Amino acid sequence: MADNMQRGSDHLSPHRDEEAKREMQGRLKSGHPTRAEEWDDAEPGADDDPELSERPVPPGGAPSRQEAEDEALRSDLARHLGRHSFPADREALKRELMDQYAPDPLVETVRRLPKDGGRYTNVQEVMAALGRKPQA
């Protein structure tokens, strides 16, 4: 056997391998395709394509604007108030949000909870106390 025999499963010639490395390097550095053949690139989105949501769309169609706002609020509260935050009253939830560096509008929303609202055991109860629709 020859000592210079290449081992492994390399399917590209050394020349093509170097070319592929250069193409990939350019793409990685530029953040976009570098080939001249446009047919080989992914097609960009069209102007009339529907906007994609960051959150999953529930079965049965797109939610109403109010439902989407309620879901976004519930999601934000849940992200900043973990299970360890409950049970808690309004002041404890407000402190926890501030400790978690939650956005000011979220802290202000919790400040609108009733002062004598008692203790909340989860985000769903907080949403209900705010008069917002809890998750279905």
C-alpha positions in Angstrom: 0.0 0.0 0.0 1.1 3.5 -0.7 2.1 5.7 2.3 0.5 8.7 0.8 -3.0 7.1 0.3 -5.7 9.3 1.7 -7.9 7.7 4.4 -11.4 8.5 5.3 -14.6 9.1 3.4 -13.6 12.3 1.6 -15.6 12.5 -1.6 -14.1 15.7 -2.8 -10.8 16.1 -4.6 -8.3 18.3 -2.6 -8.9 21.1 -5.1 -12.7 21.0 -4.7 -12.3 20.7 -1.0 -10.3 24.0 -0.8 -12.9 25.6 -3.1 -15.8 24.5 -0.8 -13.9 25.9 2.2 -13.5 29.3 0.5 -17.2 29.4 -0.4 -18.2 28.5 3.1 -15.8 31.0 4.7 -17.2 33.8 2.5 -20.8 32.8 3.4 -20.0 32.7 7.1 -18.2 36.0 7.2 -20.7 37.9 5.0 -23.9 36.4 6.4 -25.4 35.8 3.0 -24.8 33.5 0.0 -21.7 34.3 -2.0 -22.4 32.3 -5.2 -23.2 33.9 -8.5 -25.8 31.3 -9.3 -29.0 32.8 -7.9 -31.0 29.6 -8.7 -29.0 27.8 -6.0 -29.9 30.3 -3.2 -33.0 30.2 -1.0 -35.8 32.5 -2.2 -36.4 35.5 0.0 -39.9 36.1 1.4 -42.3 38.1 -0.7 -43.8 41.4 0.3 -47.3 39.9 0.5 -46.3 36.9 2.6 -48.2 36.8 5.9 -46.2 37.9 9.0 -45.1 35.1 11.2 -45.8 35.2 14.9 -43.2 34.7 17.6 -45.6 32.6 19.6 -47.5 29.5 18.3 -50.9 30.0 16.8 -53.5 27.9 18.6 -55.7 25.5 16.6 -58.7 27.1 15.1 -57.1 30.1 13.6 -55.4 33.3 14.6 -56.4 34.8 18.0 -58.1 38.1 18.3 -55.9 41.1 19.2 -57.1 41.1 22.8 -56.4 37.3 23.1 -52.9 37.8 21.6 -52.2 40.7 24.1 -53.4 38.5 27.0 -51.3 35.6 25.8 -48.2 37.8 25.4 -48.8 39.2 29.0 -49.3 35.7 30.4 -46.2 34.5 28.7 -44.1 37.5 29.9 -45.3 37.0 33.5 -44.5 33.3 33.4 -41.1 33.9 31.9 -40.2 36.3 34.8 -42.2 34.7 37.6 -41.2 31.0 37.8 -43.0 28.5 40.0 -40.7 29.4 42.8 -42.4 32.8 42.9 -45.7 31.4 44.1 -47.7 31.6 46.3 -47.2 35.4 46.7 -49.1 38.6 47.2 -48.9 41.7 45.0 -45.9 43.2 46.7 -43.9 39.9 46.6 -44.6 39.5 42.9 -43.6 43.1 42.2 -40.3 42.6 44.1 -39.7 39.4 42.2 -40.2 41.1 38.9 -37.9 43.9 39.8 -35.3 41.4 41.1 -35.6 39.6 37.7 -35.1 43.0 35.9 -38.4 42.6 34.2 -39.5 45.4 31.9 -41.1 48.4 33.6 -44.5 48.0 31.9 -44.7 44.4 33.3 -44.0 45.7 36.8 -46.6 48.4 36.4 -49.1 45.8 35.3 -48.5 43.9 38.6 -48.8 47.1 40.5 -52.4 47.3 39.2 -53.3 44.1 41.1 -55.8 44.8 43.9 -53.9 45.7 47.2 -56.1 43.4 49.2 -56.1 40.6 46.5 -54.6 38.1 48.8 -52.1 35.5 47.6 -51.8 34.2 44.1 -50.8 30.6 43.5 -50.0 30.9 39.8 -49.9 33.2 36.8 -53.4 32.2 35.8 -54.8 33.7 39.1 -52.8 36.9 38.5 -54.3 37.2 35.0 -57.8 36.7 36.4 -57.2 39.3 39.1 -56.1 41.7 36.3 -59.3 41.1 34.5 -57.4 39.4 31.7 -58.3 36.1 30.1 -56.2 33.3 31.6 -54.8 30.6 29.2 -57.6 28.3 28.0 
